[in-house]
């Protein structure tokens, strides 16, 4: 009996030693010590996002610092101060009226979702002309936004235009920096800041016309085609009285004047 007890104890001791060795070996294994793939992937993406945000913030801060040091704010202030106040008021009033947020129609109204026949070809010429006039006055801001979006997308996918605009921006920065003292010298000739700005503006117009002329005409043709098709086919006659709505505020009581209109044959 004592022999059996000693054998069982030695067997139990050996089993516990083997189990301990297995546990130690697994804990020292680099594969088991590594983080789970999902956790490591999340950490990597978080670090990359933080690095990209920090780099973008650094670039924006550097550009702002160079703009301020080159006197960009002073140039803009001088240009703004040279415009008469009457012209500023007229431009502000026209801009606020033209780009009024309420003039932008929702996609539901623009495409006629939920209407019975939102698109069809009107065969009566007078009614067709009336429809086109109404659509272009009612959806004009939507057409302008569509044109701007097409223009931006076309510029983005055009490498030559992007490179040219970047070089033009660098040219503006160099001119602003060179004229921060009020003038610049080119081969011993002093050029005032005003003349340098006018000359750079003329150069910019020529360069932009050369770079963006094909993009401009393609965008104008494409947006004009879509706007024309929409203006001809879209039946928005149910929205003709949209601008004639009057908002009424206040409590509606029994003493309201329009509710007490005298009927025919009654004396007031």
MISEMAR-177804 format. One record per residue: residue in one letter; z, y, x of N, C-alpha, C in turn. Coordinates in steps of 0.05 Angstrom, whole numbers, plus 5000, padded with zeros to 4 digits. Atoms other than C-alpha are relative to their C-alpha. Example, Ala and Ser with C-alpha at 12.3 -4.5 7.8 and 13.67 -1.06 7.14 Angstrom:
<atoms>
   rest    n.Z    n.Y    n.X   ca.Z   ca.Y   ca.X    c.Z    c.Y    c.X
      A   5000   4976   5018   5156   4910   5246   5000   5024   5018
      S   4999   4976   4984   5143   4979   5273   5014   5022   4985
</atoms>
This chain:
<atoms>
   rest    n.Z    n.Y    n.X   ca.Z   ca.Y   ca.X    c.Z    c.Y    c.X
      X   5000   4976   5017   5000   5000   5000   5000   5025   5017
      X   4999   4977   4982   5016   5047   5057   4973   5004   5014
      X   5027   4998   4987   4948   5031   5089   4981   5013   4980
      X   5018   4988   5020   4912   5048   5024   5005   5029   4997
      X   4993   4972   5003   4949   5113   5019   4990   5017   5023
      X   5010   4985   4977   4932   5134   5090   4970   5002   5001
      X   5029   4999   5001   4859   5116   5080   4990   5021   4980
      X   5008   4980   5020   4854   5157   5017   5005   5028   5009
      X   4995   4973   4989   4886   5216   5051   4980   5009   5020
      X   5020   4994   4980   4838   5212   5110   4973   5006   4987
      X   5025   4996   5013   4779   5206   5063   4999   5027   4985
      X   4998   4973   5013   4802   5267   5023   4998   5022   5019
      X   5001   4979   4980   4811   5307   5086   4972   5004   5011
      X   5027   4998   4990   4741   5290   5111   4982   5014   4979
      X   5017   4988   5021   4710   5309   5043   5005   5030   4999
      X   4994   4972   5001   4746   5376   5043   4988   5015   5025
      X   5012   4988   4976   4722   5390   5115   4970   5003   4996
      X   5028   4999   5005   4650   5374   5095   4993   5023   4981
      X   5004   4979   5020   4655   5419   5034   5003   5028   5012
      X   4996   4974   4986   4682   5476   5077   4977   5007   5018
      X   5022   4995   4982   4626   5468   5127   4975   5008   4984
      X   5023   4993   5017   4574   5470   5071   5002   5029   4990
      X   4995   4973   5011   4605   5533   5041   4996   5021   5022
      X   5003   4982   4978   4608   5567   5109   4971   5003   5008
      X   5029   4999   4992   4536   5548   5125   4984   5016   4980
      X   5015   4985   5020   4511   5577   5059   5007   5030   5002
      X   4993   4971   4998   4550   5641   5068   4988   5013   5024
      X   5012   4989   4976   4520   5650   5137   4969   5000   4999
      X   5029   5002   5003   4449   5635   5112   4989   5028   4993
      X   5011   4974   5006   4407   5700   5114   4987   5002   4973
      X   5014   5000   5025   4369   5679   5052   5020   5005   4977
      X   4980   4996   5021   4433   5674   5010   5014   5026   5002
      X   4987   4974   4997   4462   5737   5040   4982   5023   4991
      X   5018   4979   5007   4400   5777   5021   5005   5009   4971
      X   4997   4990   5027   4402   5821   4959   4980   4987   4981
      X   5020   5011   5019   4367   5797   4896   4975   5018   5001
      X   5025   4985   4998   4294   5818   4893   5000   5024   4982
      X   5000   4977   5019   4304   5862   4832   5017   5023   5011
      X   4983   4979   4990   4361   5900   4864   4988   5014   5024
      X   5013   4987   4977   4324   5911   4929   4976   5016   4992
      X   5022   4985   5009   4262   5933   4892   5008   5026   4987
      X   4990   4975   5013   4301   5983   4850   5009   5020   5021
      X   4990   4982   4979   4334   6010   4912   4977   5013   5016
      X   5023   4989   4986   4267   6018   4948   4986   5021   4984
      X   5014   4981   5017   4234   6053   4889   5017   5026   4997
      X   4983   4977   5002   4295   6099   4882   4999   5017   5025
      X   5002   4985   4974   4292   6118   4956   4973   5014   5002
      X   5026   4988   4998   4217   6130   4952   4997   5024   4981
      X   5001   4978   5019   4224   6174   4890   5016   5024   5010
      X   4984   4978   4989   4280   6214   4923   4986   5014   5023
      X   5015   4988   4977   4238   6223   4986   4977   5017   4991
      X   5023   4985   5010   4177   6246   4946   5010   5027   4988
      X   4990   4975   5012   4219   6296   4906   5009   5019   5021
      X   4991   4982   4978   4251   6323   4970   4976   5013   5015
      X   5023   4990   4986   4183   6330   5003   4986   5022   4983
      X   5012   4981   5017   4154   6366   4943   5016   5026   4998
      X   4983   4976   5000   4213   6413   4940   4998   5015   5025
      X   5003   4986   4975   4206   6428   5013   4973   5015   5002
      X   5026   4987   4999   4132   6444   5006   5000   5025   4982
      X   4998   4977   5018   4145   6490   4946   5016   5022   5012
      X   4983   4979   4987   4201   6526   4983   4985   5013   5023
      X   5015   4988   4978   4156   6535   5044   4978   5019   4991
      X   5021   4983   5010   4099   6563   5003   5011   5026   4989
      X   4988   4976   5011   4145   6611   4966   5010   5019   5023
      X   4990   4984   4978   4176   6634   5032   4977   5014   5014
      X   5023   4987   4987   4108   6647   5063   4988   5022   4982
      X   5010   4981   5019   4085   6683   5000   5016   5026   5001
      X   4982   4977   5000   4146   6729   5001   4998   5015   5027
      X   5001   4987   4974   4142   6742   5076   4974   5014   5005
      X   5026   4988   4996   4068   6758   5072   4996   5025   4982
      X   5003   4976   5018   4081   6812   5019   4984   4994   4975
      X   5016   5006   5024   4049   6776   4961   5011   5014   4975
      X   4988   4986   5023   4098   6806   4911   4992   5029   5000
      X   5007   4972   4998   4082   6876   4936   4971   5005   4992
      X   5028   4997   5008   4008   6865   4928   4996   4997   4970
      X   5002   5003   5029   4016   6840   4857   5012   5024   4986
      X   4988   4976   5012   4061   6899   4841   4981   5024   5002
      X   5019   4978   4997   4010   6948   4869   4976   4997   4981
      X   5022   5005   5019   3954   6915   4829   5008   5006   4971
      X   4990   4995   5027   3996   6917   4766   5005   5030   4995
      X   4994   4972   5004   4016   6989   4778   4974   5017   4998
      X   5025   4985   5001   3943   7011   4786   4987   4999   4973
      X   5011   5002   5026   3927   6989   4715   5013   5019   4981
      X   4988   4981   5019   3937   7044   4662   5017   4985   4979
      X   4982   5012   5020   3992   7031   4611   4985   4994   4974
      X   5015   5006   5025   3943   7037   4552   4984   4974   5002
      X   5015   5025   4996   3901   6982   4582   5018   4976   4999
      X   4981   5022   5001   3962   6939   4592   5008   4993   4972
      X   4992   5005   5028   3983   6948   4520   4978   4987   4984
      X   5023   5011   5014   3913   6933   4494   4996   4970   5008
      X   5003   5027   4991   3908   6870   4537   5022   4982   4990
      X   4978   5016   5010   3977   6847   4517   4997   4994   4970
      X   5004   5004   5029   3962   6857   4443   4978   4980   4994
      X   5023   5018   5004   3895   6822   4448   5007   4972   5008
      X   4992   5027   4990   3924   6764   4488   5019   4987   4980
      X   4981   5012   5019   3982   6754   4440   4986   4992   4974
      X   5014   5007   5025   3934   6754   4380   4981   4977   5005
      X   5020   5021   4995   3881   6710   4413   5013   4973   5005
      X   4987   5025   4993   3929   6658   4441   5026   4996   4984
      X   4977   5005   5018   3976   6656   4382   5004   4970   4996
      X   4994   5029   5002   4011   6589   4379   4994   4990   4972
      X   5005   5009   5028   4002   6587   4303   4970   4995   4995
      X   5029   5004   5004   3926   6588   4312   4991   4973   5011
      X   5008   5027   4990   3927   6520   4347   5006   4980   4978
      X   4998   5020   5022   3914   6466   4296   5009   4973   5011
      X   4990   5026   4992   3949   6399   4300   4977   4980   4999
      X   5021   5020   5001   3908   6336   4312   4995   4989   4972
      X   5004   5008   5028   3919   6317   4239   4981   5018   4986
      X   5018   4981   5012   3885   6380   4216   4973   5000   5014
      X   5025   4998   4984   3833   6381   4272   4981   4976   4993
      X   5017   5023   5006   3809   6310   4257   5001   4992   4971
      X   5000   5006   5028   3826   6309   4183   5012   4974   4992
      X   4987   5025   5006   3872   6250   4184   5013   5001   4972
      X   4989   5001   5027   3891   6230   4113   4982   5012   4979
      X   5018   4988   5019   3834   6268   4080   4979   4979   4991
      X   5019   5019   5011   3782   6233   4037   4974   5000   5015
      X   5025   4998   4985   3719   6258   4072   5003   5023   5020
      X   4996   4978   4981   3738   6299   4134   4974   5007   5014
      X   5025   4995   4985   3669   6293   4166   4976   4991   4983
      X   5026   5008   5012   3601   6294   4132   4981   5024   5004
      X   5021   4980   4996   3536   6333   4138   4994   5014   4974
      X   5007   4984   5023   3528   6389   4089   4970   5007   5000
      X   5028   4996   5002   3456   6393   4065   4991   5027   4988
      X   5006   4973   5011   3460   6460   4030   5003   5021   5022
      X   4998   4981   4977   3443   6513   4083   5021   5022   4997
      X   4979   4980   5002   3487   6569   4055   5028   4989   5003
      X   4974   5012   4997   3547   6523   4049   5005   4991   5029
      X   4997   5009   4972   3533   6496   4119   5006   5024   5018
      X   4994   4976   4984   3532   6567   4149   5029   5009   4995
      X   4972   4992   5006   3597   6583   4113   5020   4981   5013
      X   4982   5019   4987   3629   6519   4140   5002   5005   5030
      X   5000   4995   4971   3608   6534   4212   5017   5025   5006
      X   4985   4976   4995   3636   6605   4207   5030   4995   4997
      X   4971   5005   5005   3702   6581   4179   5012   4982   5022
      X   4989   5018   4980   3710   6524   4229   5003   5014   5027
      X   4997   4987   4974   3697   6568   4290   5021   5022   5000
      X   4978   4981   5002   3746   6620   4265   5027   4986   4996
      X   4976   5014   5006   3797   6568   4244   5009   4982   5023
      X   4994   5018   4978   3793   6520   4304   4993   5011   5028
      X   5009   4989   4975   3774   6569   4359   5019   4994   5024
      X   4981   5006   4978   3838   6557   4399   4999   4971   5009
      X   5004   5028   4992   3828   6482   4397   4976   4996   5017
      X   5024   5002   4983   3758   6491   4424   5005   5011   5028
      X   4994   4989   4974   3784   6535   4480   5017   4982   5017
      X   4983   5019   4986   3838   6485   4499   4983   4976   5009
      X   5018   5022   4992   3786   6429   4499   4983   5007   5024
      X   5017   4991   4978   3741   6469   4545   5017   5002   5026
      X   4983   4998   4976   3799   6484   4593   5008   4973   5011
      X   4993   5027   4991   3820   6411   4595   4977   4987   5014
      X   5024   5011   4987   3749   6389   4611   4995   5012   5027
      X   5005   4986   4974   3743   6442   4665   5019   4990   5021
      X   4980   5009   4980   3808   6421   4699   4995   4972   5009
      X   5006   5028   4993   3791   6347   4696   4976   4998   5018
      X   5025   5001   4983   3722   6361   4726   5006   5010   5028
      X   4993   4990   4974   3752   6402   4782   5016   4980   5016
      X   4983   5020   4986   3803   6348   4798   4983   4978   5012
      X   5017   5022   4990   3749   6295   4806   4978   5009   5018
      X   5021   4990   4982   3706   6340   4850   5013   5008   5027
      X   4987   4995   4975   3730   6336   4923   4990   5026   5014
      X   5010   4976   4987   3684   6392   4948   5012   5025   4988
      X   4988   4976   5012   3712   6441   4897   5029   5002   5008
      X   4972   4998   4992   3784   6423   4915   5002   5010   5029
      X   4998   4991   4972   3771   6432   4990   4993   5029   5002
      X   5008   4972   4999   3735   6498   4978   5022   5018   4989
      X   4979   4983   5011   3791   6525   4934   5024   5001   5018
      X   4978   5000   4980   3843   6504   4986   4994   5018   5023
      X   5007   4982   4979   3805   6540   5040   5000   5030   4991
      X   4999   4973   5011   3798   6601   4995   5029   5010   4998
      X   4972   4993   5001   3873   6600   4983   5012   5007   5027
      X   4991   4995   4973   3885   6596   5058   4990   5027   5010
      X   5011   4974   4993   3839   6656   5067   5016   5023   4988
      X   4984   4980   5013   3879   6696   5016   5027   5003   5014
      X   4974   4999   4986   3944   6678   5051   4998   5015   5027
      X   5003   4987   4974   3917   6701   5118   4995   5030   4997
      X   5005   4972   5005   3892   6767   5089   5026   5014   4992
      X   4974   4988   5009   3959   6780   5055   5019   5003   5024
      X   4982   4999   4977   3997   6764   5119   4990   5022   5020
      X   5010   4980   4980   3951   6808   5162   5003   5028   4990
      X   4998   4973   5011   3957   6868   5115   5028   5006   4990
      X   4972   4994   5009   4033   6865   5105   5010   5026   5010
      X   4992   4974   4990   4039   6929   5146   4984   5023   4987
      X   5016   4979   5014   3991   6966   5100   4971   5001   5009
      X   5027   5000   4991   3928   6954   5140   4996   4976   5020
      X   5006   5021   4981   3893   6904   5186   4977   5010   5018
      X   5020   4992   4981   3848   6911   5247   4981   4977   5005
      X   5022   5019   4994   3781   6875   5256   4982   5013   5020
      X   5016   4989   4978   3749   6889   5323   5004   5030   5004
      X   4993   4972   4996   3785   6955   5329   4997   5017   4976
      X   5004   4985   5025   3768   6977   5258   5024   4995   4981
      X   4978   5002   5018   3827   6991   5213   4991   4998   4971
      X   5007   5004   5028   3820   6965   5142   5026   5001   4984
      X   4976   4998   5017   3870   6985   5089   5004   4975   4984
      X   4993   5023   5017   3906   6935   5046   4983   4999   4975
      X   5015   4998   5025   3869   6959   4984   4971   4991   5005
      X   5027   5008   4995   3800   6952   5016   4998   4970   5007
      X   5000   5028   4993   3818   6884   5045   5002   4982   4974
      X   4997   5015   5025   3840   6860   4976   4974   5001   4983
      X   5025   4998   5015   3776   6886   4943   4978   4982   5013
      X   5020   5016   4986   3733   6853   4997   5005   4970   4996
      X   4993   5028   5003   3771   6787   4991   4994   4991   4971
      X   5006   5006   5028   3763   6790   4915   4970   4995   4996
      X   5029   5004   5002   3687   6798   4922   4992   4974   5013
      X   5006   5026   4987   3685   6740   4971   5008   4977   4982
      X   4989   5022   5017   3727   6698   4923   4981   4995   4976
      X   5018   5003   5023   3679   6712   4865   4975   4984   5009
      X   5024   5014   4990   3619   6690   4907   5006   4971   5006
      X   4993   5028   4993   3654   6628   4934   5005   4983   4975
      X   4994   5015   5024   3681   6607   4866   4974   4995   4984
      X   5025   5004   5014   3612   6618   4835   4984   4978   5013
      X   5015   5021   4986   3581   6574   4888   5013   4973   4996
      X   4987   5026   5002   3634   6520   4883   5001   4989   4972
      X   4994   5008   5028   3645   6519   4808   4977   5005   4981
      X   5022   4994   5018   3578   6539   4780   4991   4975   4985
      X   5009   5025   5013   3555   6467   4766   5022   4989   4982
      X   4978   5010   5017   3624   6449   4740   5003   5017   4975
      X   4998   4982   5023   3625   6511   4696   4979   4994   4979
      X   5021   5004   5019   3558   6498   4665   5002   4972   4987
      X   4996   5027   5012   3572   6423   4655   5022   5001   4980
      X   4978   4998   5019   3638   6439   4622   4992   5016   4975
      X   5008   4983   5023   3608   6494   4579   4981   4984   4982
      X   5019   5015   5017   3551   6448   4556   5015   4978   4985
      X   4986   5022   5013   3597   6389   4542   5019   5009   4978
      X   4982   4990   5021   3650   6428   4505   4985   5014   4978
      X   5016   4988   5021   3597   6467   4468   4988   4979   4981
      X   5012   5022   5016   3565   6402   4445   5021   4989   4981
      X   4979   5011   5017   3631   6374   4419   5010   5020   4980
      X   4991   4979   5019   3653   6440   4388   4979   5004   4978
      X   5021   4996   5020   3585   6448   4354   4999   4977   4981
      X   5000   5023   5018   3586   6377   4327   5024   5001   4981
      X   4976   4998   5017   3657   6387   4302   4997   5022   4979
      X   5004   4978   5018   3639   6454   4271   4981   4995   4978
      X   5021   5006   5020   3579   6426   4234   5010   4978   4981
      X   4993   5023   5016   3610   6361   4210   5027   5001   4987
      X   4973   4999   5011   3683   6379   4197   5002   5016   4975
      X   4996   4986   5025   3698   6396   4125   5029   5009   4998
      X   4972   4990   5002   3760   6440   4128   5002   5021   4978
      X   4999   4981   5022   3748   6476   4063   5027   5002   4987
      X   4973   5000   5013   3817   6456   4038   5019   5017   5016
      X   4982   4983   4983   3847   6498   4095   4990   5029   5000
      X   5010   4972   4999   3809   6562   4079   5021   5020   4992
      X   4979   4982   5009   3869   6593   4045   5025   4998   5017
      X   4977   5004   4983   3914   6576   4104   5013   5026   5008
      X   4990   4975   4990   3920   6648   4127   5009   5018   4977
      X   4992   4984   5023   3932   6675   4056   5027   4993   4989
      X   4973   5008   5010   3999   6640   4048   5020   5022   5006
      X   4979   4980   4997   4058   6686   4038   5027   4986   4998
      X   4974   5012   5000   4127   6664   4057   5019   5016   4983
      X   4982   4986   5018   4178   6681   4003   5028   4990   5007
      X   4973   5007   4992   4251   6683   4022   5019   5012   4979
      X   4980   4991   5019   4313   6692   3979   5004   4981   4977
      X   4994   5017   5023   4343   6662   3917   4982   5007   4977
      X   5018   4997   5023   4298   6652   3857   5017   4999   4975
      X   4983   4998   5024   4336   6675   3796   4983   5004   4975
      X   5014   4997   5025   4319   6683   3723   4990   5029   4997
      X   5008   4972   5002   4312   6758   3733   4976   5008   5017
      X   5022   4993   4983   4253   6753   3780   4978   5012   4983
      X   5019   4985   5015   4199   6802   3759   4975   4984   4993
      X   5025   5015   5006   4140   6755   3765   5004   4977   4980
      X   4994   5021   5021   4176   6704   3720   5002   5012   4972
      X   4997   4986   5025   4186   6756   3666   4976   5017   4993
      X   5024   4985   5007   4114   6778   3659   4995   4999   4970
      X   5004   5000   5030   4101   6799   3587   4975   4986   4992
      X   5023   5015   5010   4055   6754   3548   4983   5017   4983
      X   5019   4985   5017   3995   6776   3508   5012   5004   4972
      X   4989   4994   5027   4018   6811   3444   5028   5009   5001
      X   4972   4991   4997   4088   6827   3471   5000   5028   5010
      X   4996   4973   4992   4112   6897   3481   5020   5001   5023
      X   4983   4997   4978   4145   6918   3545   5023   5019   4993
</atoms>
